[in-house]
């Protein structure tokens, strides 16, 4: 693995982009789209984007809102903003115009960069689009953060989160010290969007720094992912979320893939039945990663040795207070007034229930704190119910909520009668823990990052 990134000083200047992300031989391949973009070409494109941004009114210390899908335009404009000493506001291209307007009115960028043509819907991980630049204001950025992101909103409204250049470099450094991440001259098959933290830092930024080829598959299908793995002989790691495991598991007869090294997933816990099916089909370990937009990677188990527990990433300090996992952070990651219910005295409250083993230091995530409900005076952990549903044959994903009673929403990868599922569940859960209603959907609602949505309004609408 790489040596730690050493960048002096508390605040990083714009040269961190050259030092940490763009340094290296010009001929080194950075991206395979399938067009090959080497480091020399990437540096040239970034310099061109800097000139275009300046012509549109962007100045050092200002902010640029990027409303672009994962694309060469996104990558080059992002690096150009940072290299020019500015703040990048990342807006998922799938947000509504209303959501985008609200974000822009609050964050006041100098320039807004959008796709130059409608972005087609469909199962694509990378797009071939140009960029339209529009001047918006002459104001400097509201904060000194290098990147501003919106949280995924899987359990409620999105939060506005800022991270400094120093913080991003620290996370890149953490990745280089994690055993099992891809290394120089290997490939990373990237499935999550670069607009969100897993794809941005764990994918794009880490790969640029470590000399790992970044390979988004042509389409977000199981066959396309397999094709991307098989396209080269160099070792390949697939980075995704549990939804993507289902895509790979759905491939009927995948070819022998000796270059397939590992799959790593972020997001919610993978149901045991799904992980077993995946490992049996491909013969590679299924690693797990836990993180937050506010922090980035927090803990990992990339070899699947401790499932479902994880080991804190290098440099991450964790503690459990009143059953809640907390992460040490020097300052609040939230823009605006600091909410002491989320961050105070140097500790970020994750809102996740957790346990730290005092002997091994391993962390077990027990689900959201708001997943604890009372049924007839008895405590029920909805996460436990979800996990147990995931062990049933045919269940690909499950969301369990409390809607006056326990209600489950299921996505199946094979046809099952609900009566059979209920009968099997009765053998595994006490009666007071079992859902009173099972809804089987063709597709469970997910956020733009692939996380399962637990909002009652959205789930009810999906059933109707």
MARNUDO-628803 format. One record per residue (C-alpha): residue number from 0; x, y, z. Coordinates in steps of 0.2 Angstrom, whole numbers, plus 2048, in hexadecimal, padded with zeros to 3 digits. Example, Ala and Ser with C-alpha at 12.3 -4.5 7.8 and 13.67 -1.06 7.14 Angstrom:
BEGIN
seq 0&east 83E&north 7EA&up 827
seq 1&east 844&north 7FB&up 824
***
This chain:
BEGIN
seq 0&east 800&north 800&up 800
seq 1&east 805&north 812&up 7FE
seq 2&east 80E&north 81C&up 80B
seq 3&east 804&north 829&up 814
seq 4&east 800&north 839&up 80C
seq 5&east 80A&north 847&up 814
seq 6&east 804&north 859&up 811
seq 7&east 80A&north 866&up 81D
seq 8&east 800&north 873&up 825
seq 9&east 7EE&north 874&up 82C
seq 10&east 7E6&north 87B&up 81C
seq 11&east 7EB&north 874&up 80B
seq 12&east 7EE&north 880&up 7FC
seq 13&east 7E8&north 87C&up 7EB
seq 14&east 7F8&north 872&up 7E7
seq 15&east 7F1&north 863&up 7F1
seq 16&east 7E9&north 85E&up 7E1
seq 17&east 7F9&north 85D&up 7D8
seq 18&east 802&north 855&up 7E6
seq 19&east 7F6&north 848&up 7EC
seq 20&east 7EA&north 845&up 7DD
seq 21&east 7F3&north 849&up 7CC
seq 22&east 805&north 845&up 7D0
seq 23&east 80D&north 837&up 7C6
seq 24&east 813&north 831&up 7B5
seq 25&east 809&north 839&up 7A7
seq 26&east 806&north 828&up 79E
seq 27&east 7FE&north 820&up 7AE
seq 28&east 7EC&north 81B&up 7AA
seq 29&east 7DF&north 823&up 7B6
seq 30&east 7CF&north 81F&up 7AE
seq 31&east 7C8&north 812&up 7A2
seq 32&east 7B7&north 818&up 79B
seq 33&east 7BB&north 80E&up 790
seq 34&east 7C5&north 81D&up 789
seq 35&east 7D5&north 81D&up 792
seq 36&east 7DA&north 82D&up 79B
seq 37&east 7EB&north 82D&up 7A1
seq 38&east 7F2&north 839&up 7AE
seq 39&east 7FA&north 845&up 7A1
seq 40&east 7E9&north 847&up 798
seq 41&east 7E0&north 849&up 7A9
seq 42&east 7EC&north 857&up 7AE
seq 43&east 7E9&north 860&up 79D
seq 44&east 7D6&north 85F&up 79E
seq 45&east 7D6&north 865&up 7B0
seq 46&east 7E1&north 875&up 7AB
seq 47&east 7D4&north 878&up 79C
seq 48&east 7C6&north 877&up 7A9
seq 49&east 7CF&north 884&up 7B4
seq 50&east 7CF&north 890&up 7A6
seq 51&east 7BD&north 88D&up 7A1
seq 52&east 7B7&north 890&up 7B4
seq 53&east 7C1&north 8A0&up 7B5
seq 54&east 7B9&north 8A6&up 7A5
seq 55&east 7A8&north 8A3&up 7AD
seq 56&east 7AC&north 8AD&up 7BC
seq 57&east 7B4&north 8A1&up 7C8
seq 58&east 7C1&north 8A7&up 7D4
seq 59&east 7CC&north 89F&up 7E1
seq 60&east 7C2&north 89E&up 7F1
seq 61&east 7B2&north 89D&up 7E8
seq 62&east 7A6&north 88E&up 7E6
seq 63&east 7A1&north 884&up 7D7
seq 64&east 791&north 879&up 7D7
seq 65&east 793&north 86A&up 7CD
seq 66&east 783&north 862&up 7C7
seq 67&east 78B&north 855&up 7BC
seq 68&east 789&north 842&up 7BB
seq 69&east 799&north 838&up 7BD
seq 70&east 7A3&north 83C&up 7AD
seq 71&east 7B3&north 843&up 7A7
seq 72&east 7AB&north 854&up 7A9
seq 73&east 7A7&north 851&up 7BB
seq 74&east 7B9&north 84B&up 7BF
seq 75&east 7C2&north 859&up 7B6
seq 76&east 7B7&north 867&up 7BC
seq 77&east 7B8&north 860&up 7CE
seq 78&east 7CB&north 860&up 7CD
seq 79&east 7CC&north 871&up 7C5
seq 80&east 7C2&north 879&up 7D2
seq 81&east 7CD&north 872&up 7E0
seq 82&east 7DD&north 876&up 7D6
seq 83&east 7D7&north 888&up 7D4
seq 84&east 7D5&north 889&up 7E7
seq 85&east 7C2&north 888&up 7E7
seq 86&east 7B3&north 87F&up 7EF
seq 87&east 7AA&north 871&up 7E6
seq 88&east 797&north 86F&up 7EA
seq 89&east 792&north 85E&up 7E4
seq 90&east 780&north 85C&up 7DE
seq 91&east 77A&north 84C&up 7D8
seq 92&east 773&north 84E&up 7C6
seq 93&east 764&north 844&up 7CB
seq 94&east 75E&north 851&up 7D7
seq 95&east 74E&north 85B&up 7D2
seq 96&east 750&north 86D&up 7CC
seq 97&east 748&north 872&up 7DC
seq 98&east 755&north 869&up 7E7
seq 99&east 763&north 871&up 7DD
seq 100&east 75C&north 882&up 7DE
seq 101&east 75A&north 881&up 7F1
seq 102&east 76C&north 87B&up 7F2
seq 103&east 773&north 889&up 7E7
seq 104&east 769&north 897&up 7F0
seq 105&east 771&north 891&up 800
seq 106&east 783&north 88E&up 7FB
seq 107&east 784&north 89C&up 7EE
seq 108&east 791&north 895&up 7E2
seq 109&east 79A&north 8A1&up 7D5
seq 110&east 797&north 894&up 7C7
seq 111&east 78B&north 886&up 7C4
seq 112&east 791&north 878&up 7B9
seq 113&east 783&north 86D&up 7B1
seq 114&east 783&north 860&up 7A3
seq 115&east 781&north 867&up 792
seq 116&east 774&north 85B&up 78D
seq 117&east 766&north 851&up 796
seq 118&east 76E&north 842&up 7A0
seq 119&east 765&north 833&up 79A
seq 120&east 75D&north 828&up 7A7
seq 121&east 763&north 816&up 7A8
seq 122&east 770&north 80B&up 7B0
seq 123&east 77F&north 814&up 7AC
seq 124&east 78E&north 817&up 7B8
seq 125&east 797&north 824&up 7AD
seq 126&east 790&north 830&up 7A0
seq 127&east 797&north 839&up 791
seq 128&east 792&north 84B&up 793
seq 129&east 799&north 85C&up 791
seq 130&east 797&north 86B&up 79D
seq 131&east 78D&north 87B&up 79D
seq 132&east 794&north 888&up 7A8
seq 133&east 789&north 896&up 7AF
seq 134&east 78F&north 8A5&up 7BA
seq 135&east 784&north 8A6&up 7CA
seq 136&east 78C&north 8B3&up 7D6
seq 137&east 79C&north 8BC&up 7DA
seq 138&east 79C&north 8B6&up 7EC
seq 139&east 7AA&north 8AC&up 7F4
seq 140&east 7A6&north 89B&up 7FB
seq 141&east 79D&north 89C&up 80C
seq 142&east 7A9&north 890&up 814
seq 143&east 7BB&north 88A&up 811
seq 144&east 7B6&north 878&up 80E
seq 145&east 7BD&north 870&up 7FE
seq 146&east 7AD&north 866&up 7FB
seq 147&east 79B&north 868&up 800
seq 148&east 78F&north 859&up 7FE
seq 149&east 77E&north 854&up 802
seq 150&east 77B&north 845&up 80D
seq 151&east 771&north 837&up 805
seq 152&east 761&north 83A&up 80E
seq 153&east 75C&north 828&up 810
seq 154&east 754&north 82B&up 821
seq 155&east 74E&north 83D&up 81E
seq 156&east 753&north 84E&up 817
seq 157&east 765&north 850&up 810
seq 158&east 772&north 859&up 81B
seq 159&east 77F&north 865&up 814
seq 160&east 790&north 85F&up 818
seq 161&east 7A1&north 867&up 815
seq 162&east 7B2&north 85F&up 815
seq 163&east 7C3&north 868&up 814
seq 164&east 7D2&north 863&up 808
seq 165&east 7DB&north 85E&up 817
seq 166&east 7CD&north 852&up 81C
seq 167&east 7CC&north 84B&up 80B
seq 168&east 7DF&north 848&up 80B
seq 169&east 7DE&north 83F&up 81C
seq 170&east 7D0&north 833&up 815
seq 171&east 7DB&north 82F&up 806
seq 172&east 7E9&north 82C&up 812
seq 173&east 7DD&north 820&up 81C
seq 174&east 7DA&north 816&up 80C
seq 175&east 7EC&north 814&up 808
seq 176&east 7EE&north 80B&up 81A
seq 177&east 7DF&north 7FF&up 818
seq 178&east 7E4&north 7EE&up 815
seq 179&east 7DB&north 7E7&up 805
seq 180&east 7D8&north 7F7&up 7FB
seq 181&east 7DE&north 7F6&up 7E9
seq 182&east 7F0&north 7FC&up 7E6
seq 183&east 7FA&north 803&up 7D8
seq 184&east 7F8&north 7FB&up 7C7
seq 185&east 7E7&north 7F3&up 7CC
seq 186&east 7D6&north 7F8&up 7C7
seq 187&east 7C6&north 7FE&up 7D1
seq 188&east 7B6&north 7FA&up 7C9
seq 189&east 7AC&north 809&up 7CF
seq 190&east 799&north 807&up 7D1
seq 191&east 793&north 815&up 7DE
seq 192&east 792&north 827&up 7D7
seq 193&east 7A1&north 832&up 7D9
seq 194&east 795&north 840&up 7DF
seq 195&east 794&north 837&up 7F0
seq 196&east 7A1&north 833&up 7FD
seq 197&east 7A5&north 821&up 7F9
seq 198&east 7A7&north 823&up 7E6
seq 199&east 7B0&north 834&up 7E8
seq 200&east 7BD&north 830&up 7F5
seq 201&east 7BD&north 81D&up 7F6
seq 202&east 7BC&north 81D&up 7E3
seq 203&east 7C3&north 82C&up 7D9
seq 204&east 7CE&north 835&up 7E5
seq 205&east 7D6&north 825&up 7ED
seq 206&east 7D9&north 81E&up 7DB
seq 207&east 7E1&north 82E&up 7D5
seq 208&east 7ED&north 82E&up 7E3
seq 209&east 7F1&north 81C&up 7E4
seq 210&east 7F4&north 819&up 7D1
seq 211&east 7E5&north 80D&up 7D0
seq 212&east 7DB&north 80D&up 7C0
seq 213&east 7C9&north 812&up 7C2
seq 214&east 7BD&north 809&up 7B7
seq 215&east 7AA&north 80D&up 7B7
seq 216&east 7A1&north 7FF&up 7AE
seq 217&east 797&north 804&up 79E
seq 218&east 787&north 800&up 7A6
seq 219&east 781&north 7FC&up 7B8
seq 220&east 77C&north 7EA&up 7B4
seq 221&east 784&north 7DA&up 7BA
seq 222&east 78A&north 7D5&up 7A9
seq 223&east 792&north 7E6&up 7A6
seq 224&east 79B&north 7E5&up 7B7
seq 225&east 7A1&north 7D4&up 7B3
seq 226&east 7A7&north 7DA&up 7A2
seq 227&east 7B1&north 7E9&up 7AA
seq 228&east 7BA&north 7DC&up 7B6
seq 229&east 7BE&north 7D1&up 7A7
seq 230&east 7C4&north 7DF&up 79B
seq 231&east 7D6&north 7DF&up 7A3
seq 232&east 7E1&north 7D2&up 7AB
seq 233&east 7E6&north 7DE&up 7B9
seq 234&east 7DF&north 7DB&up 7CA
seq 235&east 7CE&north 7E3&up 7CD
seq 236&east 7C4&north 7E8&up 7DC
seq 237&east 7B1&north 7EC&up 7DB
seq 238&east 7AB&north 7FA&up 7E6
seq 239&east 798&north 7FC&up 7E8
seq 240&east 78A&north 7FB&up 7F4
seq 241&east 77E&north 7EB&up 7F8
seq 242&east 773&north 7EF&up 7E9
seq 243&east 782&north 7EC&up 7DE
seq 244&east 786&north 7DB&up 7E6
seq 245&east 774&north 7D6&up 7E0
seq 246&east 778&north 7DB&up 7CE
seq 247&east 788&north 7D0&up 7CE
seq 248&east 77F&north 7C2&up 7D7
seq 249&east 772&north 7C2&up 7C9
seq 250&east 77E&north 7BE&up 7BC
seq 251&east 779&north 7AC&up 7B7
seq 252&east 78A&north 7A5&up 7B2
seq 253&east 798&north 7B1&up 7B4
seq 254&east 7A9&north 7AC&up 7AC
seq 255&east 7B8&north 7A8&up 7B6
seq 256&east 7BF&north 7B8&up 7BC
seq 257&east 7D1&north 7B5&up 7C3
seq 258&east 7D4&north 7C8&up 7C3
seq 259&east 7C5&north 7CB&up 7CF
seq 260&east 7CD&north 7CE&up 7DF
seq 261&east 7C0&north 7D5&up 7EB
seq 262&east 7AF&north 7DE&up 7EC
seq 263&east 7AD&north 7EB&up 7F9
seq 264&east 79C&north 7F2&up 7FE
seq 265&east 797&north 802&up 808
seq 266&east 786&north 806&up 80E
seq 267&east 77A&north 7FB&up 818
seq 268&east 77F&north 7E9&up 81E
seq 269&east 77E&north 7DC&up 810
seq 270&east 771&north 7CE&up 814
seq 271&east 77A&north 7BE&up 818
seq 272&east 771&north 7B4&up 80A
seq 273&east 777&north 7C1&up 7FD
seq 274&east 789&north 7C1&up 803
seq 275&east 789&north 7AE&up 803
seq 276&east 782&north 7AD&up 7F2
seq 277&east 78F&north 7BA&up 7EB
seq 278&east 79E&north 7B1&up 7F3
seq 279&east 799&north 7A0&up 7ED
seq 280&east 796&north 7A7&up 7DB
seq 281&east 7A6&north 7B1&up 7D9
seq 282&east 7B2&north 7A9&up 7E6
seq 283&east 7B9&north 7BA&up 7EC
seq 284&east 7B7&north 7C2&up 7FD
seq 285&east 7A9&north 7CF&up 800
seq 286&east 7B0&north 7DD&up 80A
seq 287&east 7A6&north 7E9&up 814
seq 288&east 7A9&north 7FC&up 817
seq 289&east 7A0&north 808&up 823
seq 290&east 7A0&north 81B&up 821
seq 291&east 797&north 82B&up 820
seq 292&east 796&north 83A&up 815
seq 293&east 79C&north 844&up 824
seq 294&east 7AC&north 83A&up 827
seq 295&east 7AF&north 82E&up 818
seq 296&east 7B5&north 81D&up 81C
seq 297&east 7B4&north 818&up 82E
seq 298&east 7B7&north 806&up 82F
seq 299&east 7BA&north 7F7&up 824
seq 300&east 7BA&north 7E4&up 823
seq 301&east 7C1&north 7E2&up 811
seq 302&east 7C5&north 7CF&up 813
seq 303&east 7B4&north 7CB&up 81A
seq 304&east 7BC&north 7C3&up 82A
seq 305&east 7B2&north 7CC&up 837
seq 306&east 7A1&north 7CE&up 82F
seq 307&east 796&north 7D7&up 835
seq 308&east 7A3&north 7E0&up 83F
seq 309&east 7B0&north 7EC&up 838
seq 310&east 7C1&north 7F3&up 83E
seq 311&east 7C3&north 806&up 83F
seq 312&east 7CD&north 80E&up 831
seq 313&east 7DE&north 814&up 835
seq 314&east 7DD&north 825&up 83E
seq 315&east 7CB&north 823&up 843
seq 316&east 7C6&north 824&up 855
seq 317&east 7B5&north 81D&up 85A
seq 318&east 7AC&north 81B&up 86A
seq 319&east 79A&north 816&up 870
seq 320&east 790&north 821&up 87B
seq 321&east 77F&north 81B&up 881
seq 322&east 77F&north 80E&up 873
seq 323&east 783&north 81A&up 865
seq 324&east 793&north 81A&up 85A
seq 325&east 79C&north 82A&up 85A
seq 326&east 7AB&north 830&up 850
seq 327&east 7B9&north 83C&up 855
seq 328&east 7B8&north 84C&up 849
seq 329&east 7C1&north 85C&up 84D
seq 330&east 7B3&north 867&up 846
seq 331&east 7A1&north 865&up 841
seq 332&east 79F&north 85F&up 82F
seq 333&east 78E&north 868&up 82D
seq 334&east 78D&north 879&up 825
seq 335&east 783&north 886&up 82F
seq 336&east 780&north 886&up 841
seq 337&east 788&north 876&up 84A
seq 338&east 77A&north 86A&up 851
seq 339&east 781&north 864&up 862
seq 340&east 775&north 855&up 85F
seq 341&east 780&north 850&up 850
seq 342&east 792&north 857&up 855
seq 343&east 799&north 85D&up 865
seq 344&east 7A9&north 85E&up 86F
seq 345&east 7B2&north 855&up 861
seq 346&east 7A7&north 847&up 85E
seq 347&east 79B&north 843&up 850
seq 348&east 78B&north 839&up 854
seq 349&east 788&north 82D&up 847
seq 350&east 776&north 829&up 84C
seq 351&east 77B&north 816&up 84A
seq 352&east 77A&north 80A&up 858
seq 353&east 78B&north 801&up 85B
seq 354&east 796&north 7F7&up 866
seq 355&east 7A9&north 7F7&up 867
seq 356&east 7B1&north 7E7&up 86D
seq 357&east 7BD&north 7EC&up 87B
seq 358&east 7CA&north 7DE&up 876
seq 359&east 7CA&north 7DE&up 863
seq 360&east 7C5&north 7F0&up 860
seq 361&east 7B8&north 7EA&up 853
seq 362&east 7A9&north 7F4&up 850
seq 363&east 798&north 7EC&up 84E
seq 364&east 78A&north 7F8&up 846
seq 365&east 779&north 7F4&up 84D
seq 366&east 76F&north 7FF&up 842
seq 367&east 767&north 810&up 844
seq 368&east 763&north 816&up 855
seq 369&east 752&north 81A&up 84F
seq 370&east 750&north 808&up 84A
seq 371&east 74B&north 804&up 85C
seq 372&east 738&north 802&up 85F
seq 373&east 72D&north 7FC&up 86C
seq 374&east 720&north 7EF&up 868
seq 375&east 714&north 7EB&up 877
seq 376&east 721&north 7F2&up 883
seq 377&east 72F&north 7E7&up 87B
seq 378&east 73E&north 7EE&up 872
seq 379&east 740&north 7E9&up 860
seq 380&east 74F&north 7ED&up 855
seq 381&east 749&north 7F0&up 844
seq 382&east 75B&north 7ED&up 83D
seq 383&east 75A&north 7DB&up 845
seq 384&east 74A&north 7D8&up 83C
seq 385&east 751&north 7DE&up 82B
seq 386&east 760&north 7D3&up 82D
seq 387&east 756&north 7C4&up 831
seq 388&east 74B&north 7C7&up 822
seq 389&east 75B&north 7C8&up 817
seq 390&east 75F&north 7B6&up 81D
seq 391&east 74F&north 7AF&up 815
seq 392&east 751&north 7A7&up 804
seq 393&east 74D&north 7B2&up 7F5
seq 394&east 74E&north 7C3&up 7FF
seq 395&east 75A&north 7CF&up 7F6
seq 396&east 756&north 7DE&up 801
seq 397&east 74B&north 7E3&up 810
seq 398&east 745&north 7F3&up 818
seq 399&east 73C&north 7F2&up 829
seq 400&east 733&north 801&up 830
seq 401&east 727&north 804&up 83E
seq 402&east 717&north 80B&up 838
seq 403&east 70C&north 808&up 847
seq 404&east 712&north 7F6&up 845
seq 405&east 721&north 7EE&up 83E
seq 406&east 720&north 7EE&up 82B
seq 407&east 72C&north 7E7&up 81F
seq 408&east 730&north 7EB&up 80D
seq 409&east 739&north 7DE&up 803
seq 410&east 741&north 7DC&up 7F2
seq 411&east 743&north 7CA&up 7EC
seq 412&east 74F&north 7C2&up 7E0
seq 413&east 744&north 7B3&up 7DE
seq 414&east 731&north 7B1&up 7DF
seq 415&east 72B&north 7AC&up 7F1
seq 416&east 71A&north 7AC&up 7F8
seq 417&east 719&north 7B8&up 807
seq 418&east 710&north 7AA&up 811
seq 419&east 720&north 79F&up 80F
seq 420&east 72B&north 7AE&up 814
seq 421&east 721&north 7B1&up 824
seq 422&east 721&north 79F&up 828
seq 423&east 734&north 79F&up 827
seq 424&east 736&north 7AF&up 831
seq 425&east 72B&north 7A8&up 83F
seq 426&east 739&north 79B&up 842
seq 427&east 746&north 7A8&up 844
seq 428&east 73E&north 7B7&up 84D
seq 429&east 733&north 7B9&up 85C
seq 430&east 721&north 7BD&up 858
seq 431&east 722&north 7CF&up 85F
seq 432&east 731&north 7D2&up 853
seq 433&east 729&north 7CC&up 843
seq 434&east 721&north 7D8&up 836
seq 435&east 70F&north 7D9&up 836
seq 436&east 70F&north 7DD&up 824
seq 437&east 71B&north 7D8&up 816
seq 438&east 71B&north 7E2&up 806
seq 439&east 724&north 7DB&up 7F7
seq 440&east 72A&north 7E8&up 7EA
seq 441&east 733&north 7E5&up 7D9
seq 442&east 740&north 7F2&up 7DF
seq 443&east 742&north 7FA&up 7F0
seq 444&east 744&north 80D&up 7EF
seq 445&east 756&north 813&up 7F1
seq 446&east 760&north 823&up 7F2
seq 447&east 76B&north 829&up 7E5
seq 448&east 77A&north 821&up 7EE
seq 449&east 771&north 810&up 7EE
seq 450&east 76C&north 810&up 800
seq 451&east 75B&north 809&up 804
seq 452&east 74E&north 816&up 808
seq 453&east 745&north 815&up 819
seq 454&east 739&north 824&up 817
seq 455&east 728&north 81E&up 81B
seq 456&east 720&north 829&up 80E
seq 457&east 72B&north 823&up 800
seq 458&east 728&north 811&up 805
seq 459&east 715&north 813&up 806
seq 460&east 715&north 81B&up 7F5
seq 461&east 720&north 80D&up 7ED
seq 462&east 712&north 800&up 7F3
seq 463&east 703&north 80A&up 7EC
***
